[in-house]
Amino acid sequence: MGKHNKVSKHAHNEETSNSKKKIIIPIVVFVLLIIVIITCCVAFGNKEDSNDNKQVENNTTIVNEITDDNENTVEPEDTGEFQELDKMGNYDALGVLKIDKLGLEKNILDETTDDSLNLSVTKFYGPGINEVGNFCITGHNYRSIFGYLDNLDEGDTFEVKDKSNKTITYKIYDKYIVNTDELDCLSQETDGKREVTLITCTPGGITRLIIKAKEI
């Protein structure tokens, strides 16, 4: 009888042990799966950040190099007639920037290169045109491009039209000068709002003029 009880107790303990294993193993597998997913997400995020930083560095280098050569660059002739285009040279036009106070209307080109900057204003960094985030536009301080940008003040407005003909008006809320290595103006922390940042060189090219505007 005692031997039978021992066998029963042993079988019960073995059954309990097996039940615990059935519970613990899925939990361990689930935890490991979560760890793998988190690791992959972090790695992907770091890769995206690295690509964004590389884009900013490349564009900043381009602008700085062009600034150094400004004294030897001939400003393109302004015909005084604006044409909304789908392409300029080898570059796609994303939309149009219109600043009534300056009598300025320019196609916004999709890349920032030495060639595109001699044609018009360009997308420097940020989301798609008129999307949530900080859409950064850069241009030479030529008279025919951003040469009179300093005449804008807080409270002034300008328009950005995308290829779907959707036009959004932006109101300037800040204006300041930065050194070439200061990139806070490119921040994408906009609290879920649409913003536009206009960037050009100051005379001499040593610093940058920054114009910040929010959708109204």
C-alpha positions, 0 to 999 in steps of 0.5 A, spaced: 500 500 500 505 504 501 509 502 495 503 504 491 502 511 494 509 512 493 508 511 485 502 515 485 505 521 488 511 520 484 506 520 478 503 526 480 509 530 481 512 528 474 505 530 471 505 537 475 512 538 473 510 536 466 505 541 466 509 547 469 514 545 463 508 546 458 507 553 461 514 555 462 516 554 455 511 558 451 513 564 456 520 563 455 519 563 447 514 569 447 520 573 451 525 571 447 521 573 441 519 580 444 527 581 445 528 579 438 523 584 435 525 590 440 532 589 438 530 589 430 526 595 431 532 599 435 537 597 429 532 599 424 531 605 427 538 607 428 539 605 421 534 610 419 537 615 424 544 614 420 541 615 413 537 622 416 544 624 419 548 622 412 543 626 408 543 632 412 551 632 412 551 631 405 546 637 404 550 641 409 557 640 405 554 642 399 551 648 401 557 650 405 562 648 398 557 652 394 557 658 399 565 658 399 565 659 391 559 664 391 564 670 390 566 666 383 559 664 381 555 668 376 548 669 379 543 667 373 539 672 370 532 673 372 527 673 367 522 676 371 517 671 369 515 665 373 513 658 370 510 652 374 514 646 371 514 639 373 522 639 372 527 643 371 534 640 368 534 633 371 530 635 377 523 634 379 519 640 382 515 638 388 511 644 388 511 652 388 513 657 394 510 663 393 512 669 398 507 675 396 511 680 400 517 679 396 514 678 390 517 671 389 515 665 386 519 659 385 519 651 384 521 647 389 526 642 387 527 635 390 534 635 391 539 639 394 545 639 389 550 645 386 546 644 380 539 645 383 541 651 387 543 655 381 536 653 378 531 654 384 530 653 391 530 646 393 528 641 399 533 640 404 530 636 409 524 633 412 518 630 410 514 630 403 511 637 401 505 640 406 506 633 410 506 633 418 513 635 420 518 640 418 519 641 411 526 645 410 527 649 404 534 652 402 536 657 396 542 661 394 542 669 397 541 671 390 537 677 389 532 672 384 532 667 389 532 668 397 536 675 397 531 679 400 529 673 405 531 678 411 526 683 409 521 678 412 518 679 419 514 675 424 507 675 422 508 675 415 506 669 411 507 665 405 504 659 401 506 652 399 503 649 393 504 641 392 503 637 386 495 636 387 494 643 387 493 643 395 496 650 397 497 651 405 499 658 408 504 658 413 505 664 418 512 666 420 513 665 428 521 666 428 527 669 425 534 668 427 542 667 425 546 660 426 552 658 425 553 653 419 554 647 424 548 649 428 542 644 425 537 645 430 532 648 425 532 642 422 528 638 428 522 634 426 519 635 433 513 639 431 507 637 435 504 634 429 503 640 426 506 642 419 512 647 419 516 650 413 523 652 415 527 657 409 534 657 409 539 661 406 546 664 407 547 671 410 552 676 406 559 673 406 556 666 407 559 665 414 552 664 417 545 662 415 539 666 416 533 661 418 526 663 417 521 658 421 513 658 419 507 654 422 501 652 418 495 657 419 
